[in-house]
Amino acid sequence: MLALVILVSFNFHAWRLLTQPPVTHDRSKAVHDEHGPDFLRWVEYTLSSPPMIAIMCGILYIRNITEITLMCTLQGALALSGWTVEQLISMIEFEKYYFSNGYITSNVYPRVGMLGVVFGGSVVMHCVIWLNLLTRYFTHEDNFRACALGLAALPPIVGQIVVVQGVLFSLFGLVPLFQILYVVLVDKTSSSFGVAGLAYSILSIVSKGVLTFMFVKLITDGNCLHTEYGHACV
């Protein structure tokens, strides 16, 4: 399943990058090209990121179907909220562009406030998902140390997968944050969506590729455990 997800995702992002026109630095023209909010990208994330969370649940021995379904659904809602975030950033870009060209506008700060609310809700959803995954990981570690079977810890690669994927998923949230800081504080006339789209595509492909590689490694040779008597593989 993971191989199919990454194959479809890679082809999608390759197609979007190849068909994307050159980046324009004229914000008045950017609204007419494809360097704006990309709805298809967020639909792809909404469909491809929940299976990754399901795989993370499997790696962490989460077997409760209700818990898995809730986390995957929350991840899908989180991904789709990225479309709203991009729409609000686009509106702020237009407001700043018109203001820099002598037009009086008072809509920038209300839109920044709306963006803060939506982005803050996305951060909460992200934290809920990963706090659940991290809590389960540390619970397993504590149980291993407390058991009387001589097992000391989970296979090391399990923790590595959790850390790497947690960081990569979190980096998605930094892209819109840097976008809005760039628009508000640095450049008031150019579109930021060309570079942001490239960053999203790279993060998507890297996160899926790394998860695939590490998951295969876990299956093939990652079933080794630390015990009271040393390193043991089963």
C-alpha positions as a printed NumPy array, in Angstrom:
array([[  0.   ,   0.   ,   0.   ],
       [  2.785,   2.393,   0.936],
       [  4.596,   1.703,  -2.345],
       [  1.416,   2.539,  -4.289],
       [  0.895,   5.746,  -2.295],
       [  4.447,   6.978,  -2.904],
       [  4.302,   6.051,  -6.615],
       [  1.074,   7.973,  -7.176],
       [  2.319,  10.897,  -5.08 ],
       [  5.652,  11.091,  -6.905],
       [  3.969,  11.077, -10.309],
       [  1.495,  13.73 ,  -9.194],
       [  4.162,  16.11 ,  -7.908],
       [  6.403,  15.493, -10.922],
       [  3.47 ,  16.349, -13.198],
       [  2.644,  19.521, -11.223],
       [  6.269,  20.688, -11.315],
       [  6.723,  19.964, -15.016],
       [  3.492,  21.729, -16.007],
       [  4.034,  24.728, -13.736],
       [  4.853,  27.955, -15.597],
       [  7.932,  30.053, -14.713],
       [  7.649,  31.978, -11.46 ],
       [  6.453,  35.531, -11.947],
       [  7.502,  38.308,  -9.62 ],
       [  4.545,  40.468, -10.599],
       [  1.831,  39.845,  -8.019],
       [ -0.822,  41.418, -10.26 ],
       [ -0.133,  38.739, -12.876],
       [  0.304,  35.871, -10.435],
       [ -3.446,  35.649,  -9.879],
       [ -3.887,  34.631, -13.487],
       [ -1.3  ,  31.855, -13.55 ],
       [ -0.852,  28.686, -11.555],
       [  1.347,  30.264,  -8.869],
       [ -1.453,  30.504,  -6.381],
       [ -3.355,  28.193,  -4.03 ],
       [ -3.247,  24.713,  -5.579],
       [ -6.384,  22.798,  -4.637],
       [ -5.267,  19.551,  -6.31 ],
       [ -2.111,  19.482,  -4.183],
       [ -4.15 ,  19.555,  -0.985],
       [ -6.526,  16.885,  -2.277],
       [ -3.475,  14.687,  -2.91 ],
       [ -2.197,  15.3  ,   0.621],
       [ -5.656,  14.586,   2.031],
       [ -5.647,  11.188,   0.313],
       [ -1.976,  10.207,   0.77 ],
       [ -1.103,  11.368,   4.3  ],
       [ -3.729,   9.348,   6.275],
       [ -2.294,   6.002,   5.019],
       [  1.101,   7.151,   6.312],
       [ -0.416,   7.721,   9.749],
       [ -2.026,   4.27 ,   9.552],
       [  1.405,   2.768,   8.837],
       [  2.858,   4.679,  11.784],
       [  0.106,   3.167,  13.941],
       [  1.062,  -0.295,  12.732],
       [  4.732,   0.293,  13.504],
       [  3.782,   1.37 ,  17.037],
       [  1.543,  -1.688,  17.565],
       [ -1.678,   0.337,  17.654],
       [ -4.4  ,  -2.155,  16.786],
       [ -7.568,  -0.348,  17.907],
       [ -9.418,   0.373,  14.649],
       [-11.35 ,   3.26 ,  16.22 ],
       [ -8.157,   4.987,  17.352],
       [ -6.513,   4.469,  13.957],
       [ -9.587,   5.756,  12.103],
       [ -9.802,   8.884,  14.253],
       [ -6.127,   9.769,  13.78 ],
       [ -6.267,   9.159,  10.021],
       [ -9.434,  11.243,   9.697],
       [ -7.854,  14.054,  11.715],
       [ -4.777,  13.936,   9.464],
       [ -6.992,  14.214,   6.381],
       [ -8.807,  17.233,   7.845],
       [ -5.445,  18.774,   8.75 ],
       [ -4.154,  18.348,   5.194],
       [ -7.281,  19.814,   3.626],
       [ -7.1  ,  22.867,   5.909],
       [ -3.906,  23.743,   4.043],
       [ -6.117,  24.923,   1.174],
       [ -7.791,  27.473,   3.45 ],
       [ -4.403,  28.597,   4.756],
       [ -3.154,  29.156,   1.196],
       [ -6.302,  31.07 ,   0.264],
       [ -5.817,  33.44 ,   3.192],
       [ -2.123,  33.925,   2.373],
       [ -3.108,  34.739,  -1.22 ],
       [ -5.594,  37.353,   0.   ],
       [ -2.952,  38.924,   2.227],
       [ -0.523,  39.041,  -0.702],
       [ -3.076,  40.966,  -2.754],
       [ -3.786,  43.381,   0.074],
       [ -0.072,  44.084,   0.515],
       [  0.407,  44.474,  -3.237],
       [ -2.349,  47.057,  -3.577],
       [ -1.187,  48.88 ,  -0.452],
       [  2.375,  49.097,  -1.794],
       [  1.   ,  50.659,  -4.993],
       [ -0.791,  53.473,  -3.203],
       [ -4.217,  51.924,  -2.622],
       [ -5.662,  52.275,   0.86 ],
       [ -6.713,  48.965,   2.387],
       [ -7.6  ,  47.93 ,   5.91 ],
       [ -8.092,  44.208,   5.319],
       [ -4.544,  42.968,   5.903],
       [ -4.635,  42.574,   9.67 ],
       [ -8.135,  40.997,   9.853],
       [ -6.992,  38.434,   7.294],
       [ -3.819,  37.8  ,   9.271],
       [ -6.063,  37.157,  12.269],
       [ -8.176,  34.684,  10.272],
       [ -4.992,  32.972,   9.112],
       [ -3.81 ,  32.738,  12.709],
       [ -7.04 ,  31.024,  13.767],
       [ -6.979,  28.467,  10.925],
       [ -3.249,  27.831,  11.234],
       [ -3.565,  27.515,  15.018],
       [ -6.321,  24.91 ,  14.57 ],
       [ -4.058,  22.989,  12.186],
       [ -1.243,  23.04 ,  14.743],
       [ -3.602,  21.652,  17.393],
       [ -4.653,  18.784,  15.076],
       [ -1.005,  18.017,  14.285],
       [ -0.101,  17.994,  17.989],
       [ -3.025,  15.709,  18.863],
       [ -1.954,  13.144,  16.265],
       [  1.724,  13.107,  17.16 ],
       [  1.236,  13.299,  20.911],
       [ -0.865,  10.145,  20.605],
       [  1.841,   8.415,  18.561],
       [  4.645,   9.553,  20.873],
       [  2.669,   8.587,  23.961],
       [  2.185,   5.083,  22.594],
       [  5.881,   4.794,  21.765],
       [  7.044,   5.843,  25.241],
       [  4.393,   3.612,  26.84 ],
       [  5.805,   0.624,  24.972],
       [  9.334,   1.588,  26.043],
       [  8.229,   1.782,  29.688],
       [  6.413,  -1.552,  29.425],
       [  9.502,  -3.214,  27.956],
       [ 11.67 ,  -1.949,  30.79 ],
       [  9.115,  -3.056,  33.403],
       [  8.494,  -6.538,  32.031],
       [ 10.212,  -9.594,  33.443],
       [ 11.051, -11.157,  30.075],
       [ 14.513,  -9.67 ,  29.777],
       [ 13.551,  -7.21 ,  27.001],
       [ 15.067,  -3.756,  27.373],
       [ 13.682,  -1.681,  24.482],
       [ 11.898,  -1.653,  21.139],
       [ 13.962,  -2.115,  17.962],
       [ 15.975,   1.131,  17.592],
       [ 14.621,   1.8  ,  14.109],
       [ 11.096,   2.214,  15.517],
       [ 12.176,   5.29 ,  17.465],
       [ 14.1  ,   6.556,  14.456],
       [ 10.999,   6.3  ,  12.262],
       [  8.9  ,   8.199,  14.812],
       [ 11.458,  11.019,  15.117],
       [ 12.154,  11.394,  11.388],
       [  8.504,  11.334,  10.346],
       [  7.499,  13.656,  13.184],
       [ 10.079,  16.199,  12.013],
       [  9.114,  15.902,   8.324],
       [  5.39 ,  16.216,   9.045],
       [  6.101,  19.255,  11.224],
       [  8.132,  20.929,   8.476],
       [  4.957,  21.161,   6.372],
       [  3.682,  23.678,   8.912],
       [  6.795,  25.844,   8.583],
       [  6.177,  26.52 ,   4.873],
       [  3.065,  28.731,   5.321],
       [  4.67 ,  30.323,   8.371],
       [  7.684,  31.439,   6.313],
       [  5.312,  32.474,   3.504],
       [  3.364,  34.901,   5.658],
       [  6.52 ,  36.291,   7.294],
       [  8.007,  36.862,   3.836],
       [  4.889,  38.594,   2.555],
       [  4.287,  40.797,   5.587],
       [  7.851,  41.656,   6.561],
       [ 10.039,  41.324,   3.451],
       [  8.427,  41.458,   0.011],
       [  5.076,  43.094,  -0.632],
       [  4.852,  42.698,  -4.403],
       [  5.818,  39.171,  -5.511],
       [  4.049,  35.84 ,  -5.221],
       [  5.437,  33.282,  -2.776],
       [  3.475,  30.299,  -4.083],
       [  5.991,  29.084,  -6.665],
       [  8.682,  28.452,  -4.059],
       [  6.138,  27.192,  -1.507],
       [  4.765,  24.67 ,  -3.997],
       [  8.278,  23.368,  -4.657],
       [  8.937,  23.051,  -0.921],
       [  5.691,  21.127,  -0.388],
       [  6.476,  18.742,  -3.257],
       [  9.981,  18.028,  -1.953],
       [  8.705,  17.425,   1.587],
       [  5.94 ,  15.132,   0.34 ],
       [  8.241,  12.968,  -1.761],
       [ 10.992,  12.849,   0.884],
       [  8.623,  11.948,   3.75 ],
       [  6.998,   9.126,   1.773],
       [ 10.303,   7.867,   0.378],
       [ 12.019,   7.832,   3.771],
       [  9.06 ,   6.084,   5.412],
       [  9.076,   3.425,   2.679],
       [ 12.816,   2.819,   3.049],
       [ 12.741,   2.649,   6.852],
       [  9.601,   0.498,   6.921],
       [ 11.209,  -2.05 ,   4.574],
       [ 14.345,  -1.987,   6.717],
       [ 12.22 ,  -2.606,   9.827],
       [ 10.603,  -5.63 ,   8.203],
       [ 13.808,  -7.106,   6.793],
       [ 16.411,  -6.57 ,   9.514],
       [ 14.93 ,  -4.257,  12.123],
       [ 13.437,  -6.971,  14.329],
       [ 16.373,  -6.882,  16.717],
       [ 15.809,  -6.087,  20.388],
       [ 17.959,  -4.91 ,  23.258],
       [ 17.835,  -7.427,  26.097],
       [ 19.465,  -7.83 ,  29.481],
       [ 21.946, -10.176,  27.844],
       [ 22.801,  -8.104,  24.762],
       [ 21.471,  -7.617,  21.242],
       [ 19.086, -10.33 ,  20.015],
       [ 17.372, -10.746,  16.649],
       [ 14.365, -13.005,  16.075]])
